[in-house]
Structure formats: structure tokens, C-alpha cells
Amino acid sequence: MEYVYAAMLIHKAGGKIDEATVKKVLEAAGVTPDDARIKALVAALDGVDIEKAIETQAVAAAAPAAAAPAEGGAPAEGGEAKQDEKKKEEEEKKSEEQAAAGLGALFG
């Protein structure tokens, strides 16, 4: 995680995310850098719009809370329409998750 945090810190500060900069940030934080992990991180972030990826992750994290059904409520009229809406929301969520899969793999 500290590798991703280093990249996010560099990005937030407006710097270029490259191997040397990530290594310097990790060393400053007291972490012994692993060159292979740094190379993998930099390669994975090449061409990634970090702001968009952060936004996508935030939306994906907030979606389950917003989609939680109310407990003990009576069934609403137009149940079929609600089921169609749920299917569309699930499909959109899957699409967002797939879009963020590349960056999400770095958090694993």
C-alpha cells in the first residue's frame, strides 16, 4: 500500500510519477524500496488518469451504501420498473468496477 500512497502523494503534489521519485518518497517515509515493485507500479500507472480513477473508486465505494434497501418497508408499486432499475444499476456498477480494475489491482 505504501507504494500506491507514494504515487498518490506525488500526484497530489503535482510531480511526475517515475521510479526515482517514488523511491525517494518511500525512503523519506522510512520504507525500504523494492525496485521491482516500483517498476510495476510506474508501469501500471502509465497512461492512467489518476483523478478519474480516484473518482471511479469513490463512486464504486459509495454505490453499495446508496443501493441498500430499507428494512421492513412494504413493497412499492411498479415492482417490475424497480427491478429494471436495479438491473441497470448493477450493470453500471459492474462496468465501473471493470474500468477501475487496473488501478484496483494495485491496492491488492
Phi and psi restraints in degrees (value plus and minus 20) as a CYANA .aco file:
   2 GLU   PHI     -84.1   -44.1
   2 GLU   PSI     -45.2    -5.2
   3 TYR   PHI     -88.5   -48.5
   3 TYR   PSI     -63.4   -23.4
   4 VAL   PHI     -86.8   -46.8
   4 VAL   PSI     -62.0   -22.0
   5 TYR   PHI     -79.6   -39.6
   5 TYR   PSI     -61.5   -21.5
   6 ALA   PHI     -80.6   -40.6
   6 ALA   PSI     -64.1   -24.1
   7 ALA   PHI     -84.0   -44.0
   7 ALA   PSI     -60.7   -20.7
   8 MET   PHI     -86.4   -46.4
   8 MET   PSI     -58.7   -18.7
   9 LEU   PHI     -84.0   -44.0
   9 LEU   PSI     -65.1   -25.1
  10 ILE   PHI     -81.5   -41.5
  10 ILE   PSI     -64.5   -24.5
  11 HIS   PHI     -80.7   -40.7
  11 HIS   PSI     -67.3   -27.3
  12 LYS   PHI     -81.3   -41.3
  12 LYS   PSI     -55.0   -15.0
  13 ALA   PHI     -99.2   -59.2
  13 ALA   PSI     -25.9    14.1
  14 GLY   PHI      65.8   105.8
  14 GLY   PSI      -6.7    33.3
  15 GLY   PHI    -107.6   -67.6
  15 GLY   PSI     150.7   190.7
  16 LYS   PHI    -108.7   -68.7
  16 LYS   PSI     110.6   150.6
  17 ILE   PHI    -105.5   -65.5
  17 ILE   PSI      78.3   118.3
  18 ASP   PHI    -151.6  -111.6
  18 ASP   PSI     152.8   192.8
  19 GLU   PHI     -79.0   -39.0
  19 GLU   PSI     -63.9   -23.9
  20 ALA   PHI     -84.8   -44.8
  20 ALA   PSI     -62.0   -22.0
  21 THR   PHI     -88.8   -48.8
  21 THR   PSI     -63.1   -23.1
  22 VAL   PHI     -81.0   -41.0
  22 VAL   PSI     -62.9   -22.9
  23 LYS   PHI     -81.6   -41.6
  23 LYS   PSI     -62.9   -22.9
  24 LYS   PHI     -83.0   -43.0
  24 LYS   PSI     -62.5   -22.5
  25 VAL   PHI     -84.6   -44.6
  25 VAL   PSI     -63.5   -23.5
  26 LEU   PHI     -82.9   -42.9
  26 LEU   PSI     -63.7   -23.7
  27 GLU   PHI     -83.8   -43.8
  27 GLU   PSI     -59.3   -19.3
  28 ALA   PHI     -84.6   -44.6
  28 ALA   PSI     -48.2    -8.2
  29 ALA   PHI    -106.4   -66.4
  29 ALA   PSI     -22.0    18.0
  30 GLY   PHI      65.8   105.8
  30 GLY   PSI      -2.2    37.8
  31 VAL   PHI    -119.7   -79.7
  31 VAL   PSI     115.7   155.7
  32 THR   PHI     -99.2   -59.2
  32 THR   PSI      91.8   131.8
  33 PRO   PHI     -92.0   -52.0
  33 PRO   PSI     124.1   164.1
  34 ASP   PHI    -127.5   -87.5
  34 ASP   PSI      92.9   132.9
  35 ASP   PHI     -78.2   -38.2
  35 ASP   PSI     -56.0   -16.0
  36 ALA   PHI     -85.6   -45.6
  36 ALA   PSI     -62.0   -22.0
  37 ARG   PHI     -87.8   -47.8
  37 ARG   PSI     -56.7   -16.7
  38 ILE   PHI     -85.0   -45.0
  38 ILE   PSI     -65.3   -25.3
  39 LYS   PHI     -80.8   -40.8
  39 LYS   PSI     -62.2   -22.2
  40 ALA   PHI     -83.5   -43.5
  40 ALA   PSI     -61.6   -21.6
  41 LEU   PHI     -82.8   -42.8
  41 LEU   PSI     -69.9   -29.9
  42 VAL   PHI     -82.0   -42.0
  42 VAL   PSI     -61.4   -21.4
  43 ALA   PHI     -85.2   -45.2
  43 ALA   PSI     -60.3   -20.3
  44 ALA   PHI     -87.8   -47.8
  44 ALA   PSI     -51.0   -11.0
  45 LEU   PHI    -108.6   -68.6
  45 LEU   PSI     -27.2    12.8
  46 ASP   PHI     -81.1   -41.1
  46 ASP   PSI      99.8   139.8
  47 GLY   PHI      62.3   102.3
  47 GLY   PSI     -16.5    23.5
  48 VAL   PHI    -109.4   -69.4
  48 VAL   PSI     112.6   152.6
  49 ASP   PHI    -103.4   -63.4
  49 ASP   PSI      79.6   119.6
  50 ILE   PHI     -83.2   -43.2
  50 ILE   PSI     -60.1   -20.1
  51 GLU   PHI     -80.6   -40.6
  51 GLU   PSI     -63.8   -23.8
  52 LYS   PHI     -86.8   -46.8
  52 LYS   PSI     -59.4   -19.4
  53 ALA   PHI     -84.9   -44.9
  53 ALA   PSI     -60.4   -20.4
  54 ILE   PHI     -84.0   -44.0
  54 ILE   PSI     -63.2   -23.2
  55 GLU   PHI     -82.4   -42.4
  55 GLU   PSI     -62.7   -22.7
  56 THR   PHI     -83.6   -43.6
  56 THR   PSI     -61.2   -21.2
  57 GLN   PHI     -84.5   -44.5
  57 GLN   PSI     -59.3   -19.3
  58 ALA   PHI     -86.3   -46.3
  58 ALA   PSI     -60.2   -20.2
  59 VAL   PHI     -86.7   -46.7
  59 VAL   PSI     -62.6   -22.6
  60 ALA   PHI     -85.5   -45.5
  60 ALA   PSI     -54.7   -14.7
  61 ALA   PHI     -93.8   -53.8
  61 ALA   PSI     -52.6   -12.6
  62 ALA   PHI    -102.0   -62.0
  62 ALA   PSI     -44.0    -4.0
  63 ALA   PHI     -79.2   -39.2
  63 ALA   PSI     -65.3   -25.3
  64 PRO   PHI     -81.2   -41.2
  64 PRO   PSI     -55.3   -15.3
  65 ALA   PHI     -88.7   -48.7
  65 ALA   PSI     -58.8   -18.8
  66 ALA   PHI     -94.2   -54.2
  66 ALA   PSI     -47.9    -7.9
  67 ALA   PHI    -109.5   -69.5
  67 ALA   PSI     -22.5    17.5
  68 ALA   PHI     -86.5   -46.5
  68 ALA   PSI     107.4   147.4
  69 PRO   PHI     -94.8   -54.8
  69 PRO   PSI     131.8   171.8
  70 ALA   PHI     -94.2   -54.2
  70 ALA   PSI     117.3   157.3
  71 GLU   PHI    -100.6   -60.6
  71 GLU   PSI     124.0   164.0
  72 GLY   PHI      53.7    93.7
  72 GLY   PSI     -15.2    24.8
  73 GLY   PHI     -98.4   -58.4
  73 GLY   PSI     130.9   170.9
  74 ALA   PHI     -95.8   -55.8
  74 ALA   PSI     129.6   169.6
  75 PRO   PHI     -81.3   -41.3
  75 PRO   PSI     115.4   155.4
  76 ALA   PHI    -102.1   -62.1
  76 ALA   PSI     134.8   174.8
  77 GLU   PHI     -89.4   -49.4
  77 GLU   PSI     133.2   173.2
  78 GLY   PHI      56.0    96.0
  78 GLY   PSI      22.1    62.1
  79 GLY   PHI     -78.3   -38.3
  79 GLY   PSI     -55.0   -15.0
  80 GLU   PHI     -85.2   -45.2
  80 GLU   PSI     -60.8   -20.8
  81 ALA   PHI     -83.2   -43.2
  81 ALA   PSI     -60.7   -20.7
  82 LYS   PHI     -85.6   -45.6
  82 LYS   PSI     -57.8   -17.8
  83 GLN   PHI     -85.0   -45.0
  83 GLN   PSI     -60.4   -20.4
  84 ASP   PHI     -82.7   -42.7
  84 ASP   PSI     -61.6   -21.6
  85 GLU   PHI     -83.4   -43.4
  85 GLU   PSI     -62.3   -22.3
  86 LYS   PHI     -82.2   -42.2
  86 LYS   PSI     -61.8   -21.8
  87 LYS   PHI     -81.6   -41.6
  87 LYS   PSI     -63.5   -23.5
  88 LYS   PHI     -84.0   -44.0
  88 LYS   PSI     -62.2   -22.2
  89 GLU   PHI     -83.1   -43.1
  89 GLU   PSI     -60.5   -20.5
  90 GLU   PHI     -84.6   -44.6
  90 GLU   PSI     -61.3   -21.3
  91 GLU   PHI     -84.6   -44.6
  91 GLU   PSI     -61.7   -21.7
  92 GLU   PHI     -84.2   -44.2
  92 GLU   PSI     -61.0   -21.0
  93 LYS   PHI     -82.9   -42.9
  93 LYS   PSI     -64.3   -24.3
  94 LYS   PHI     -81.0   -41.0
  94 LYS   PSI     -61.4   -21.4
  95 SER   PHI     -83.0   -43.0
  95 SER   PSI     -62.9   -22.9
  96 GLU   PHI     -85.2   -45.2
  96 GLU   PSI     -60.1   -20.1
  97 GLU   PHI     -85.2   -45.2
  97 GLU   PSI     -59.0   -19.0
  98 GLN   PHI     -87.0   -47.0
  98 GLN   PSI     -57.0   -17.0
  99 ALA   PHI     -85.6   -45.6
  99 ALA   PSI     -53.0   -13.0
 100 ALA   PHI    -113.0   -73.0
 100 ALA   PSI     -18.3    21.7
 101 ALA   PHI     -80.4   -40.4
 101 ALA   PSI     -58.7   -18.7
 102 GLY   PHI     -81.1   -41.1
 102 GLY   PSI     -67.6   -27.6
 103 LEU   PHI     -94.5   -54.5
 103 LEU   PSI     -56.2   -16.2
 104 GLY   PHI     -82.1   -42.1
 104 GLY   PSI     -48.7    -8.7
 105 ALA   PHI     -84.5   -44.5
 105 ALA   PSI     -45.2    -5.2
 106 LEU   PHI     -91.9   -51.9
 106 LEU   PSI     -44.0    -4.0
 107 PHE   PHI    -103.1   -63.1
 107 PHE   PSI     -34.1     5.9
